[in-house]
């Protein structure tokens, strides 16, 4: 009789422990889902990568970073002087803008063409980035 009681008690304890582990994993999953739902993101894009000559004939690259806000685009322009042609200047400007965003914690989402946008010597593509809202 005593052995049967010990086995029954061990069985009940085992079932209780298993139920506790299962409920704990469900609760942890619910907390993680709630945290993901509360994540906020901010977005930006590198746009209008171009090259130009200054008044002294030096070649410069230019890239605009558009930080998306509810009021519109907050634009920052990065310039870089290079020795070479327009294609090298555009590459340098794009590299400078991408490196700046990387240091600031932005991750690349993708690339898209800016529709309805055409200017000579300006790349019509934009690179889109995001990071967790700070």
Secondary structure in CASP SS format (residue, H / E / C, confidence):
PFRMAT SS
TARGET T0000
AUTHOR 0000-0000-0000
METHOD secondary structure of the structure
MODEL  1
X C 1.00
X H 1.00
X H 1.00
X H 1.00
X H 1.00
X H 1.00
X H 1.00
X H 1.00
X H 1.00
X H 1.00
X H 1.00
X H 1.00
X H 1.00
X H 1.00
X H 1.00
X H 1.00
X H 1.00
X H 1.00
X H 1.00
X H 1.00
X H 1.00
X H 1.00
X H 1.00
X H 1.00
X H 1.00
X H 1.00
X H 1.00
X H 1.00
X H 1.00
X H 1.00
X H 1.00
X H 1.00
X H 1.00
X H 1.00
X H 1.00
X H 1.00
X H 1.00
X C 1.00
X C 1.00
X C 1.00
X E 1.00
X E 1.00
X E 1.00
X E 1.00
X E 1.00
X E 1.00
X E 1.00
X E 1.00
X E 1.00
X E 1.00
X E 1.00
X E 1.00
X E 1.00
X C 1.00
X C 1.00
X C 1.00
X C 1.00
X C 1.00
X E 1.00
X E 1.00
X E 1.00
X E 1.00
X E 1.00
X E 1.00
X E 1.00
X E 1.00
X E 1.00
X E 1.00
X E 1.00
X C 1.00
X C 1.00
X E 1.00
X E 1.00
X E 1.00
X E 1.00
X E 1.00
X E 1.00
X E 1.00
X E 1.00
X E 1.00
X E 1.00
X E 1.00
X C 1.00
X C 1.00
X C 1.00
X H 1.00
X H 1.00
X H 1.00
X H 1.00
X H 1.00
X H 1.00
X H 1.00
X H 1.00
X H 1.00
X H 1.00
X H 1.00
X H 1.00
X H 1.00
X H 1.00
X H 1.00
X H 1.00
X H 1.00
X H 1.00
X C 1.00
X C 1.00
X C 1.00
X E 1.00
X E 1.00
X E 1.00
X E 1.00
X E 1.00
X E 1.00
X E 1.00
X C 1.00
X C 1.00
X C 1.00
X C 1.00
X C 1.00
X C 1.00
X C 1.00
X C 1.00
X E 1.00
X C 1.00
X C 1.00
X E 1.00
X E 1.00
X E 1.00
X E 1.00
X E 1.00
X E 1.00
X E 1.00
X E 1.00
X C 1.00
X C 1.00
END
